Amino acid sequence: MRIVRDAATGLITASGGDGLAHGILERTFFLREHRSGLWHRMSPTVQPDEEVPVARLAVERLQTAGYRILSDPEFASACTGARYVTTGRSITNLADSIRESSGPAEASDRLEEITAAHDGILASLGHVLHAVADVYDRLGGPADRHIANRMRYLAEHRLGPVEAELLHARAELADRSAPAPRTGPASPPVRRPTAPPSSTASGRTR
């Protein structure tokens, strides 16, 4: 991988690496670009006097993950950072636990964190989309309302089918783990009430 300052634009850019490396960069103030291939540039939110420390931090984080980095001397570092479990990695670990579950009951139980109402993973993703929409509402530019509406559309109409399918899968897996039904009748037979004794003319019963 390479992290260098582009001589023509002055931008600090990163190239190479796989998905894990890209995720590390994107958590270290780099933005993903797809023009002429996949690469990253440092976000303009980073102040000029912070660019070198941020680039060096990216180098250290990538080296911690085992990548060999070729960089400009000002970004080079012999240090490594502390490993940490990201939110995305936690979800990946959850996916692995579902894949490796011992049976339908365990798989069903693992899905609860994804489908839980209000603050499950899918619900929380919906909160993120609504939050981004709120940001665009405040910006107030000509195209900002369209982007805000698009974010809300994704939250309200695209996540719902995914959630419905996973809820169905969770219930179906749970039902598969239920004990087999008994072969006998589901309930005892209903007894018909006996007829009351008939009365005679004398008022005695027989």
C-alpha positions in Angstrom: 0.0 0.0 0.0 1.0 3.6 -0.6 0.2 6.8 1.3 1.7 9.9 -0.3 1.0 13.5 -1.0 0.1 14.1 -4.7 2.5 16.5 -6.2 0.0 18.0 -8.6 -3.0 18.6 -6.2 -1.3 18.5 -2.8 -3.8 15.9 -1.6 -2.7 13.1 0.6 -3.8 9.9 -1.1 -3.8 6.2 -0.3 -3.9 3.3 -2.8 -3.8 -0.4 -2.7 -5.0 -2.8 0.0 -8.1 -4.9 0.5 -11.4 -4.3 2.1 -10.0 -4.3 5.6 -7.4 -1.8 4.7 -10.0 0.4 3.1 -12.1 0.3 6.2 -9.1 1.4 8.4 -8.5 4.3 6.1 -12.1 5.4 6.1 -12.1 5.4 9.9 -9.0 7.6 9.8 -10.4 10.6 7.9 -9.9 9.2 4.3 -12.7 9.3 1.7 -13.2 6.6 -0.9 -12.9 7.5 -4.5 -13.7 5.4 -7.7 -12.3 7.6 -10.4 -9.7 5.7 -12.4 -9.9 2.8 -10.0 -10.4 2.6 -6.2 -8.3 4.9 -4.1 -8.7 7.2 -1.0 -8.0 10.9 -0.3 -7.8 12.6 3.0 -11.0 14.4 4.0 -11.0 18.2 3.6 -12.4 18.2 7.2 -8.8 17.6 8.4 -7.0 21.0 9.0 -3.7 21.6 7.2 -1.7 21.4 10.4 -3.3 18.0 11.3 -2.7 16.3 7.9 0.7 14.8 8.8 -0.4 13.5 12.2 -3.5 12.0 10.6 -1.6 10.4 7.8 0.9 9.0 10.3 -1.9 7.6 12.4 -3.3 5.8 9.3 0.1 4.3 8.6 0.3 3.1 12.2 -3.2 1.6 12.1 -2.5 -0.2 8.9 0.8 -1.6 10.1 -1.0 -2.8 13.2 -3.2 -4.9 10.9 -0.2 -6.3 9.2 0.1 -4.2 6.1 3.4 -3.1 4.6 3.2 0.6 3.9 5.2 2.7 1.4 4.8 6.3 2.3 6.4 9.7 2.1 9.1 10.1 4.8 6.9 12.7 6.7 4.2 10.1 7.2 6.4 7.1 8.0 6.3 5.6 11.5 7.8 2.6 13.1 5.0 2.4 15.6 1.8 0.4 15.6 -1.5 1.3 17.2 -3.7 -0.7 19.6 -6.0 -3.1 18.0 -9.7 -2.3 18.5 -12.9 -4.0 17.6 -15.0 -1.7 15.4 -18.8 -1.7 15.3 -18.6 -3.2 11.8 -16.3 -5.9 12.9 -18.7 -6.8 15.8 -21.4 -7.3 13.2 -19.1 -9.4 11.1 -18.4 -11.5 14.2 -22.1 -11.9 14.6 -22.5 -13.1 11.0 -19.7 -15.6 11.6 -21.5 -16.9 14.7 -24.8 -17.3 12.7 -22.9 -19.2 10.0 -21.3 -21.5 12.6 -24.4 -22.0 14.7 -25.0 -25.6 15.9 -28.6 -25.7 14.7 -31.8 -23.7 13.9 -32.4 -22.8 17.5 -29.0 -21.1 17.9 -29.2 -19.4 14.5 -32.7 -18.0 15.5 -31.3 -16.7 18.8 -28.4 -15.0 17.1 -30.7 -13.0 14.8 -32.3 -11.2 17.7 -29.7 -8.5 17.8 -30.3 -7.7 14.1 -34.1 -7.7 14.1 -34.8 -6.3 17.6 -37.3 -3.4 17.5 -36.2 0.2 18.3 -32.5 -0.4 18.7 -31.5 -3.6 16.8 -29.0 -3.3 14.0 -31.5 -2.7 11.3 -33.5 -0.2 13.4 -30.3 1.6 14.2 -29.3 1.8 10.5 -32.7 3.5 10.0 -31.8 6.0 12.7 -28.6 6.8 10.8 -30.4 7.4 7.5 -32.9 9.7 9.3 -30.0 11.6 11.0 -28.3 12.2 7.7 -31.6 13.4 6.3 -31.8 15.9 9.2 -28.4 17.2 8.4 -29.3 17.9 4.7 -32.6 19.6 5.9 -30.5 22.0 7.8 -28.2 22.8 4.9 -31.0 24.1 2.9 -29.4 24.0 -0.6 -31.4 23.5 -3.8 -30.6 19.8 -4.0 -30.4 19.2 -0.2 -34.2 18.5 0.3 -34.0 15.9 -2.5 -31.1 14.1 -0.8 -32.9 14.3 2.6 -36.0 12.8 1.1 -34.0 10.0 -0.5 -32.4 9.1 2.8 -35.8 8.9 4.5 -37.1 6.8 1.6 -34.3 4.3 2.0 -35.0 4.1 5.8 -38.7 3.7 5.4 -39.1 1.6 2.3 -35.8 -0.3 1.7 -35.0 -1.6 5.2 -38.5 -2.8 5.8 -38.4 -5.7 3.4 -35.0 -6.8 4.7 -36.3 -6.7 8.3 -39.5 -8.6 7.3 -37.5 -11.4 5.7 -35.2 -11.8 8.6 -38.1 -11.7 11.1 -39.7 -14.5 9.1 -36.4 -16.5 9.0 -35.9 -16.1 12.7 -39.5 -17.4 13.5 -39.2 -20.2 11.0 -35.9 -21.3 12.4 -37.3 -21.2 16.0 -40.3 -23.3 14.9 -38.0 -25.9 13.5 -36.4 -26.3 16.8 -39.8 -26.9 18.6 -40.5 -30.4 20.0 -42.3 -32.6 17.5 -46.1 -32.7 18.0 -47.6 -35.7 19.6 -49.3 -38.3 17.4 -52.4 -38.5 19.5 -55.3 -36.0 19.6 -54.4 -32.5 20.4 -57.0 -32.3 23.1 -59.2 -34.8 25.0 -62.5 -35.7 23.4 -65.4 -33.6 24.3 -68.0 -35.4 26.5 -71.6 -34.7 25.6 -73.8 -33.8 28.6 -76.1 -36.6 29.6 -79.8 -36.0 29.2 -81.6 -35.1 32.4 -84.0 -37.8 33.9 -87.5 -37.6 32.6 -90.4 -37.0 35.0 -93.6 -39.0 35.4 -97.1 -37.7 35.9 -96.8 -38.3 39.7 -93.7 -36.1 39.8 -91.4 -39.0 40.5 -88.3 -39.5 38.4 -87.5 -42.9 36.8 
